[in-house]
Amino acid sequence: MAKNKNNQTVWSARIKKNRSSIYDKVGSSLEVDKRLFKEDIACSIAHVEMLHKQKIISFKVKNKILFGLNRIKNQIIKKKILFDRKHEDIHMFVENKLFEIIGEDAGYVHTARSRNDQVITDLKIWLRSKTVEIINLLNNTIKIIIKKSNKNIYTIMPGFTHLKNAQPVSFAHYLLAYVEMFNRDKNRFKKNLNQLLENPLGVGALTGTSFNIDRNYTTKKLKFKTTTRNSIDTVSDRDYVLDFLYSSSVCAMHISRMAEEFIIWNSDAFNLLNLNDNVVTGSSIMPQKKNPDPLEYLRGQTGNTYGDLFSMLTILKGLPLSYFKDLQDDKKKVFDTYDRLKSSILITNEILNNFKINKKKMIELSNKGHITATDLADHIVRELKYPFRKAYNVVAKLVNYCDQKNKNFNNLEMHEIKKIEPKLDENVMKIFDLENSIKSKKSFGGTSFENIKKMIKNYSKMN
């Protein structure tokens, strides 16, 4: 076996001319996939140990390779080796460094494998750990929201539909809606882990190998649960990439929705909450400004995450089986999306710890827009036995009367109400109380204070 002299490409024996300098600039993925160096070396170590176990390489060769691989890992960690773009990718970088350290025996490391199965194995191992990391970060988000909710069970605010006052709700109930969203995100990422527990190593370029390898050995060694079953599908498959990008996109969308609402509520028009100074920025020209830039960052980054998902879907839609260079882009999209989502969750957690609500303004706004109108319609159905549509029409007339007289429900006189519906009595006045309205919403999942207390307990046990 010839030595890899002068860092030549492994195919230099077949292809005699140098690559185009333009392609050299774009053809190398090392700047992207160098992040996989630990996974790549771990994958190679498990593979070499399996080769020795199966008597494909000798004990001496195995030990030399393991010594070299561990030395490369330590040198990279200590920054004694610099990544050089002349190496096409992290796999060839490691292999070339191995040749420099142990010589010709480095050539055995690639026996019974291809970069096609090698890169998939590396990326799956990396994604496993990063998916768990995202799940843990979301756990922190949920805990912060639960803590904030527990302090605001009795904080009353208007619930909105179409950004118009609709019905009174507890601010805690609003916040807990995001616990539901982030719990769904967690579950999506957890389901993705199942796809990341199938070991691709050993399928080679696309057909498997004629060597007597033991894929179950590397499966256990690399902490997979099972092996992939079809070699062609294995090297073609990027469903696990799409799963991660999709789950990240949905999670980013949830973060963006929260950011959008906080931006609106922080505006001077609403003034329902205020952001602390450490999560706002100033203006270069207007001295009075405190801008919610971190929230706007969260909202904006979501579009980039969507872009990575749709880009990957577009790449895959036209690819025949099995491996093509197009697939090289998967790693950059995964890394960028992971970096973006991680920073977004960290920023979200920072914001959730650094805002104050304007309870007085929330109550003021809750007393506008006749937001107990539905309560009144329900009361008429119960007390007067009217069909709901008839009750609805009675309340609509009362709303129109209030608008004409520039009044709210809670400052109406009884005689005014009786003009619209004579059968109503003094008990109707209780219906206009915001707190009573919230207390009455006892149906499972509703905004009643008792429901919220129970849900907070349940969420605390779940997370």
C-alpha positions, 0 to 999 in steps of 0.5 A, spaced: 500 500 500 503 506 497 504 512 502 499 518 502 505 522 499 505 530 499 498 530 502 495 528 495 488 526 494 486 519 495 484 518 488 490 521 485 492 515 482 486 515 477 486 522 476 492 525 474 491 532 473 490 537 479 483 540 480 480 546 478 482 552 482 475 555 482 472 548 484 478 547 490 475 553 493 468 550 493 469 543 493 472 543 500 467 542 506 473 542 511 471 549 514 464 546 515 465 539 517 471 540 522 466 540 527 465 533 526 472 531 528 471 528 535 465 524 532 469 522 526 475 519 530 470 516 535 467 512 529 474 510 526 476 508 533 470 503 533 471 501 526 478 499 527 477 495 533 471 491 529 476 490 524 481 487 529 476 483 532 474 480 526 481 478 524 481 483 518 487 487 521 492 485 526 493 487 533 499 491 532 496 495 526 490 496 530 494 499 536 498 503 531 492 506 528 488 507 535 495 511 538 495 515 532 487 517 532 487 519 539 494 523 538 490 527 532 484 528 537 488 531 542 492 535 538 486 538 535 483 540 542 489 543 544 490 547 537 496 544 535 494 542 529 490 547 524 485 545 519 487 546 512 483 547 506 487 543 502 484 537 505 477 536 502 473 534 508 474 532 515 475 525 514 481 526 509 484 531 514 484 525 519 486 520 514 492 524 512 494 526 519 494 519 521 499 517 515 504 523 518 504 520 524 504 512 523 506 512 516 503 506 511 499 502 516 494 508 516 492 506 509 488 500 513 483 505 517 479 505 511 478 498 510 471 496 509 468 503 509 466 509 505 466 516 506 459 515 504 457 511 511 462 515 515 459 522 514 452 519 515 455 516 522 459 522 524 453 526 523 448 522 526 452 521 533 453 529 533 445 530 532 444 525 537 448 530 542 445 536 540 438 534 540 439 532 547 442 539 548 436 542 545 431 538 549 435 540 555 434 548 553 427 547 552 426 544 559 429 551 562 425 555 558 419 551 560 421 552 568 422 559 567 415 560 564 412 555 569 415 560 575 412 566 572 406 563 571 405 561 578 406 568 580 401 571 575 395 566 576 390 572 579 393 577 574 387 579 569 388 581 562 384 581 555 385 575 551 385 577 544 382 574 537 384 578 531 388 583 536 381 585 538 379 584 546 375 578 546 374 575 553 378 576 560 383 571 561 389 570 566 396 572 564 398 565 567 393 562 562 396 565 556 403 564 558 402 556 559 400 556 552 407 556 550 408 551 555 404 546 551 408 549 544 415 548 547 412 541 550 410 539 543 417 541 540 421 537 546 416 531 543 418 532 536 426 532 538 425 526 542 422 522 536 427 524 532 432 521 537 429 514 534 431 515 527 438 517 530 439 510 533 440 506 527 447 505 525 449 506 518 457 504 519 458 498 514 454 499 508 460 502 504 459 506 498 452 503 497 452 496 496 455 493 503 462 490 503 465 483 502 469 483 508 466 479 514 465 485 518 460 485 525 456 491 524 452 489 531 459 491 534 460 498 532 452 499 533 454 497 541 460 501 541 457 507 538 451 507 542 446 506 537 440 501 538 440 497 531 443 497 524 440 500 518 437 495 513 438 497 506 445 499 504 442 504 498 437 507 502 442 508 508 447 512 504 441 516 500 437 517 507 437 524 509 430 524 513 433 525 519 436 531 517 429 534 515 426 531 521 431 536 525 430 542 520 423 541 521 423 540 528 427 546 529 423 550 524 417 549 528 420 551 535 423 557 532 416 559 529 413 558 536 419 563 539 417 568 534 410 568 535 412 569 543 417 575 540 411 578 536 406 578 542 412 581 546 413 586 541 406 588 541 405 588 548 411 592 549 409 598 544 407 604 547 400 603 544 399 597 548 404 598 554 402 591 557 409 589 559 416 593 560 423 590 558 429 590 563 435 594 560 439 588 559 434 586 553 433 592 550 437 597 545 437 604 544 437 609 538 443 612 535 438 619 534 432 618 539 435 619 546 428 616 549 428 610 545 428 603 548 428 598 542 426 590 543 431 588 538 433 581 541 425 580 540 426 582 533 432 578 532 428 572 534 423 573 529 427 575 524 432 568 525 426 564 524 426 566 516 433 563 516 431 557 519 425 556 514 430 557 508 435 551 511 429 546 511 426 548 504 433 548 501 434 541 503 427 539 501 429 542 494 436 538 494 433 532 496 427 532 491 431 531 485 436 526 487 436 519 484 439 513 489 444 513 492 450 518 494 451 525 490 455 531 492 449 535 492 448 532 499 454 535 502 450 541 503 446 538 509 451 539 514 452 546 513 444 547 514 444 542 520 450 546 523 447 553 522 440 551 524 442 548 530 447 554 532 441 559 530 436 555 535 440 554 541 442 562 541 434 563 540 432 559 546 438 562 550 435 569 548 428 567 549 430 565 556 434 571 558 428 575 556 423 571 560 427 572 566 427 580 564 420 583 563 415 586 568 408 586 566 403 592 567 398 590 571 394 596 572 394 597 564 392 590 563 386 591 567 384 598 564 384 594 557 380 589 560 375 594 561 374 596 554 371 592 548 365 589 552 369 583 553 364 579 558 359 579 552 359 572 551 359 571 559 352 575 558 350 571 553 351 564 557 348 567 563 341 569 559 341 562 556 342 559 563 337 563 566 332 565 561 332 558 557 333 562 551 337 559 545 344 561 544 343 565 538 337 569 541 341 570 547 347 572 542 342 577 539 340 580 545 347 582 547 349 584 541 343 590 542 346 591 549 353 592 546 350 597 540 347 601 546 353 601 550 357 604 544 352 609 542 352 612 549 360 611 550 359 606 556 362 599 558 358 594 561 360 595 568 357 602 569 350 600 566 344 602 570 339 596 571 334 600 568 338 601 561 339 593 561 332 592 562 330 596 556 334 591 552 331 585 556 326 586 561 327 579 564 334 580 566 334 581 574 340 584 579 344 578 578 346 580 571 351 585 574 355 579 577 356 577 570 360 583 568 366 582 573 372 580 570 374 575 576 368 572 576 368 571 568 375 567 569 373 563 575 367 561 571 371 558 565 372 551 569 371 546 563 378 542 562 383 547 559 379 553 561 382 559 564 379 558 571 384 560 577 383 553 579 384 550 573 391 554 572 393 551 579 392 544 577 396 545 570 402 548 573 402 542 578 402 537 572 407 541 568 412 541 574 411 534 574 412 533 567 418 537 566 
